[in-house]
Amino acid sequence: MTLFTARRKASSNNTSAACGRFICLFVVGAAAAFAQPNYAQTVDVLEQAMRKVTQADARGKVMHQLQAATVALDFGNRPAATALFDEALASISAVYAQTTQAARARSLWYNEGSKDFKGEPYERVMAHYYRGLVDMMSGDYENARASFKSGLMQDAFAEEEQHRADFALMLYLEGWCSLRLGAPALAKEAFDEFSKLRPNVPIPAADHDTLILVETGKAPRKLQDGVGGNKLVYRQGKRFSERAVGVEMLGISMKPFLIESIFWQASTRGGRAIDGIIDGKLQLKSNAEALSTMVADVANNLQPYAPLINRGGGALAGVAAVAGLAALISSNIGTRADSRYWNNLPDAVHAVTITRPPSATDARLSFFDETARPLPALDRNVSLIVDAAGGGLLWSRSRRATDIDVKLGE
Amino acid sequence: MRHITISSHKTGFAAIAVSVLLSACATDQTSRVNNTAGRPTIYEDVKTPSSAAQGIGIESQDIASMTDQMMRDILATPGLADRTPPPRIIVDSAFFTNESSSRLNKNLITDRMRVELTRASRGRLIFVGRHLANMVEAERQLKRDGVTDAGTIGKTKGTAGVDYRLGGRIASLDAAGKSGVVSRYQQITFELLDMENGTIVWSGIYEFKKSAQDDIIYR
């Protein structure tokens, strides 16, 4: 706390009281999760993430909350992660009907990015995934299941019918929660759905008590494409090669199964309703440009004949003004798609369930590229979380939540 | 000629004015400042939907309505509130399961129900606080160890056994359409079980369905 106080004094005056509250939560949790040599570095990272949240306007608040929550969870600070995910999900779950922000984002003069960020469906699903994960860490499998079910709902809006509600990860975790809650019938329902999507992945056995969940890679990227950036396209994260995971626990080796590709989920959604509006704006922009060019040409062509036209100079100036106005309208129509994204999501999630050896407290994770070549630089030991009911959870990432393709918060 | 010049100027000024207005309207979003005025804290009625944010999950008005309804129903059930001696009942969330897609602290429902029942029944129903059993056991141990005296109630061999206990389930059915309309049907069942025979002596159901459509920019 001394370090926290000193840093607070040295920090910018812009840091609000709310920021202080969250940073305090961060530091308390981080101290428990990290060894001493990493403490100062950890505080810096968490402070930076939280500062982005407190400095963000309403448009970007949720995005920064999600990113900071992911950092907090990765750095072992569950209380801060919980608070941030709750705040973000309150906005994500709220129905934006007849709000001024939404109306503005639809209007002619604003780009799509002027709307409050709620994320695309795959990002909303992942917000529910992490909230459920935090619940599972606390042993609250009922609310975890509720989160996973709600997450699946967010995936129900895909334009392409075959990809609606196909987020297998949510079904797997929903089934796992039901199994842990002693509701095998409900678990079977979820696992039956899951098996339709991932027929090669075995479902957990009734006596399994521990879930191993490992995230690999970096977040899918959103890019603007098309005329003036009017199209939203997805690209896989850059600069990572891990594709598979190995787990060793008390001499027992396991290979978690690939349960979900987040990039695949992002890129198979199909068109969005807002794309139609942006296309319409683009068409209007194009028409205005054409009108401007045409009217300007008319004015130029008529210029030599101005003395022959009664008061022709004024008329020609008016025509030129119309051309200028059309050009101005064209240049000010907002047609850019919203390419902001949750930048510290993983690329994929792998999972396996086991009956935990009684003395197991941690496991060694190793990672492999697509040719099964080991990537020893990513190896790590991860502690097992065991809840009051004896359920075990081992969750980790191949990379820190700060290892992203763009600067945190952009 | 002079007249023509003035007309051109007027047109030019008009064009500039329009340009300035349009530019003002379309200033780049990153340079705009959100100058929305704040709003002082206000108390809101827990039985009405929130003015700030609404979704399709369980909200305060749902909890208030369902617990009020269940309380009235229990009190009006023959053989419960008119029994002599008054029955002992446990109302807590231990056997109240949430199978729905709404994250919820179940204690919000069972606590309100127990408190309202306790107040309204005026001793016709006796509620056992099994959720605070640890606290009771610790105090009893202090008395039996002689650390404290027996109080004014006196000692009993054991704590109160119960006649009935509340169980129940929260379930939901979600639906989503391509048009962005989402709906959630919530069904909350309450059952009071005879803790000796296992029979259900009272049951109640509360159900509602909410639907909403998010703005097109989020679909």
Interface residues (C-beta under 8 A of the other chain):
Chain A: D57 A58 R59 A90 S91 S93 A94 V95 Y96 A97 T99 A102 A105 R106 W109 Y110 N111 E112 G113 S114 K115 K118 R131 D135 E142 N143 R145 A146 S147 K149 S150 M153 A156 F157 E159 A165 L181 A183 L186 R272 A273 I274 I277 R311 G313 G314 A317 G318 A321 G324 L325 L328 I329 N332 G334
Chain B: H3 I4 T5 S7 S8 T11 G12 A14 A15 V18 S19 L22 S23 C25 A26 Q29 N34 A53 Q54 G55 I56 G57 T97 N98 E99 S100 S101 S102 R103 L104 K106 S172 D174 A176 K178 G180 V182 A212 Q213 D214 D215 I216 I217 Y218 R219
